[in-house]
Amino acid sequence: MSAKEIVQNFYKSDVLLDSEKVSAFLHPDVVLEWHSSKGYHKLKYNQIIDLSKELSKAYIRSKARISHILVKGNMVSVRYAHYIKTIENPREEMLLAHFMVIWELKDNKLYRGFQMSQL
């Protein structure tokens, strides 16, 4: 699978809500540096898995609508809008945030991520 396909599959519907699926995409030494509207976060493997578990408690659906994806070697840049459906309101799809992330892949796994998000 190409680097682009790996990243596209990571952002397919509901993958982010399934910690087992998320773990299959992550390199054991993964680090995600994330600048969000709530500040800076540096997440490692276990923290990303924990985030996936927390998301699955609040949301029943997750969908990333990718608007841009650029590839250069083992680096993939993705711009997307993340939509969710909550347990309380499963019929309404809501925008969670807009994201821009650059992923470096190593051994066909997500290795280093540099992400920014905004509501």
Residue pairs with C-beta under 8 A, 6 or more apart in sequence:
1 9
1 108
2 71
3 71
3 73
3 74
3 75
3 76
3 105
3 108
4 69
4 71
4 76
6 25
6 76
6 105
6 108
6 109
6 110
7 69
7 76
7 78
7 103
7 105
7 110
8 66
8 69
9 15
9 25
10 22
10 25
10 110
11 64
11 66
11 78
11 80
12 64
13 61
13 62
13 63
13 64
14 61
14 62
14 63
15 21
15 22
15 25
15 62
16 22
16 52
16 55
16 62
16 64
17 52
17 55
17 56
17 59
17 60
17 61
17 62
18 52
18 56
19 49
19 52
19 53
19 56
22 48
22 49
22 52
23 45
23 49
25 109
25 110
26 45
26 48
26 49
26 109
26 110
27 45
27 105
27 106
27 107
27 109
27 110
27 111
28 45
29 45
29 106
29 111
30 44
30 45
30 48
30 109
30 110
30 111
30 112
30 113
31 42
31 43
31 44
31 111
31 112
31 113
32 41
32 42
32 43
32 44
32 48
32 112
32 113
32 114
32 115
33 40
33 41
33 42
33 112
33 113
33 114
33 115
34 40
34 41
34 42
34 43
34 113
34 115
34 116
34 117
35 115
35 116
35 117
36 97
36 116
36 117
37 97
37 117
37 118
37 119
43 51
55 62
58 86
58 87
59 84
59 85
59 86
59 87
60 85
60 86
60 87
60 90
61 83
61 84
61 85
61 90
61 93
62 82
62 83
62 84
63 82
63 83
63 84
63 93
64 80
64 81
64 82
64 83
64 99
65 80
65 81
65 82
65 83
66 78
66 79
66 80
67 79
67 80
67 81
68 77
68 78
68 79
69 76
69 77
69 78
69 79
70 76
70 77
71 77
74 104
74 105
74 106
75 102
75 103
75 104
75 105
76 102
76 103
76 105
77 100
77 101
77 102
77 103
78 99
78 100
78 101
78 102
78 103
79 98
79 99
79 100
80 98
80 99
81 95
81 97
81 98
81 99
82 95
82 96
82 97
82 98
82 99
83 93
83 94
83 95
83 96
84 93
84 94
84 96
85 91
85 92
85 93
85 94
86 92
86 94
97 117
97 118
97 119
98 117
98 118
98 119
99 115
99 116
99 117
100 115
100 116
100 117
101 113
101 114
101 115
101 116
102 113
102 114
102 115
103 110
103 111
103 112
103 113
104 111
104 112
104 113
105 111
106 112
